[in-house]
Amino acid sequence: MPIYVVGAGPGDPRLLTLWAVELLAKADVVAYGDLVPEEIVEKFAPQALRVKIGHKKADHDAAVKALIEEAARGKTVVVLKNGDPTIFGRGIQICKEASRHGVECLVIPGVSAFAAAAALYQLEITDGAELRHVALLSYPHFNAEILASIKADTVVVYMMGDKIAEVLDVAGKICGPAAEVFVCHSVSRGGGCVRLGTTPLADVKKPVLIIIRRCFKQ
């Protein structure tokens, strides 16, 4: 059987794709990390064996190896990734590893957190005028030198929820006074997007992503 790497979206079960729901309903094994709500597995795959996947590379790789072995034995295996599996989710890497072991693998797209944040909180990522280019970055590959080298009007930063002050400092130095920095947390799960400098930042819950708009290099 193939192993399916499935985008779980930003957390709200209503944002799952129909394909994701179909695969979860027939799954024998469902694997997922801490950022995927238990509610999704409980609601759509109550019959499946649950396997938690760690975020550290060694833990993740070991879990993937075991899941590929389950698929090779004929089990229907679904690996749930928050957001979209191809955006900092190692989805393609899983399929490459499965292929090396002779196991078919399919990646099922999901709603990425940055797209959900833009839609739900009406933050234009592109507008065809000032905002025409988008860059996606993640920790630890974010600093002043990297930001200065990127030709993008909108920058989305993943995995820096614990380093918000650092992102704000870098954005202020590189992007100029027109820059708008939004901290988006628990997108679609009761969180929100707060513009830094205009609203007090409190009770931020993971997962967190940071959107920098109008990053016009000085």
N, C-alpha and C positions, 0 to 999 in steps of 0.2 A: 504493500500500500504506500501511497505517497505520504510525505510529511507535509503538513500545511502550516505555513507561517502567516498568521492572520493579524491584521490590524484591528485593535480593539477600540480605536478612537480615543478621545480625550477623557472618557470615563462614564458619560451618560449612556446607558444602554440603548436609548433611542437613536443614538448616532452610529450604532453598529450597522454594517451593510447586511443586506439580505443573504449574501453569500456566506458571510461570517456566521450568521445565525444557523443557516443550513448545515454548515460543517460542524458547529458546536453540538447540534442536535444528534449527530451520528458519531461523535468522537468517543473513542475508548479511553484516550488519555488526553488531558489538557494541561499544558505547562504554561506558567506565567510568573511574572515578577511582582514586586511589591506595588508597582504603580498601576496595575490592573485591578480594579475593584472586585472583591469576592462576589459581589452581587451579580456580576455578569456571568460568572461560572455557575453560580447557584441557580440562576434563572434559566440559562440556556443550555447548560450541560450537567444537569444533576446526576446523570448516569455515569459520568466519566471519572476515572482515577485522576486525582489532582497532584501535580508535581510543581513545586516552587523552584524558580530559577534565580540564582544569585546574580548580582551585577558585576562582581569581580570576574576578570577574564577566566581564571582557572576554574571557578565554580560554574560559570556559564558554559565553558567548553565541555566540562565533565557532564553536565546535564544534557547538553545537546548530543553528545556521543551516546548516552543512554537512550535518549528519545529516538535517535536514528535506528538503534538496535531494535527498539519496540516496533517501529514502522517496518523494518526488514522482516520481522516475525509476523507481519500481517495485521498489526493493530492500526486503527485510524488515529493518528496523532496530530493534535492541533497545538501549535505554539503561539500563544497570544502575546502580542507586543502592543504596548500602549501607543496611541497615535497611529502612525504609519510605519510598517516594519522597515522601510527603506531609508527613513530619516533618523539616523543615530540609533537604529534598532537592531543592527547586525542581521537583518533579514536575509540579504543576499549571501552573507557569509555562511549562514546556516545551510542554505541550499547548495552552496559550493561544497561544503563538508559532506552533506548527504550524497551528492553526486559522486564524490570520491569513494563512497562506500556502496555505490550502485543502487541508491535509493532515490526514487523520483521525489521532487520537491516543488511545491507551488507557493508563491507569495501572493497573498490576497490583500489588496490595498485597504487602508483605513483612513479615517479623517485625522489629519495631523493636528496637533495641539495649536500650532500657530495659525492654521487656517480656521480652526474653530474659534479661537480668540478673536481673530479679525472679524468674523461673521457675527458672533454672538454679542460682541461689545462694540461693533461698528467702528473698527480701526482700519482705515484704509492702508493696505500693505503696498499697493500700487494705485496710482490714479491717472496714469497716462500723461501727466504733466510734470509735476515736481518729483513724484515718486515713480521711478521707472525700472529700478534694479533692486533685487533682493538678494541678500547673502544670509546663509544659515551657518552659524558657528556653535561650537560647544566647548565646555571646559575640558581640558586645560588649554585649548588652542584659542585663547582670547587674551589680547593685551594691546597696548597702544600701537606697537609696531605693526601687528597684524591688522588692526582696524584701519590704520592709516594707509595700508597697502591695498585695501579693498575698494573697488569702485562700485559702491552700492549706496542708494539713498535710504534704504530700509535694511536694518540688520536685526536678525532674530538670534538670540543667544540662549542656548539650552544649558541645563545642568550647572547654573551658577546662582541658584537660589540662596546659597549661603554666602555669596560674595557680591551682593547687590551694590554695596558702597563702592567696591572696586570697579564694577561696570559703569556706575554713574560717574566716577572720577575720570575713567578713560574716555567716556563719551564726551564729557565736558572739555577735555583737552583736545580731542581730535575732531569732533563733529561741529563745534561752534555753538553759538548762543541759540540758534534756531532749532537745535535738536530737541526732540521729545522722547522721553524715556518712560516706558510703561512696564510695570511689573504685573504679569498675569499669573494667577495661581488658581489651582483647582478648577481649571477651565471646564465649564459645563457641569461642575459638581458643587455649585453654591459659592464659588470663589468670585473672582472678578479681575478686571484690569485697572490698575491705579497708576495715574500719571505722577511720577515723582516730581516733587517741588510744588505741587498744587494740592495734594491730598495727603494727610498723614498715613504712613504705611504701618499697618498693624494687623496682627493675626493672619500672617501669610502662611498658607498651608501648601505643602508639596503635593504634586509637582509644580515647579515654577519655571516660567520662561520669561525672557526680557525682550521687549521690542523697542528698538531705537529707530525713530522716524526722523526724516529730514537731516540725515547725517551728511551735511555738506562740508567736505573737508576744508579746513582753514589753510 
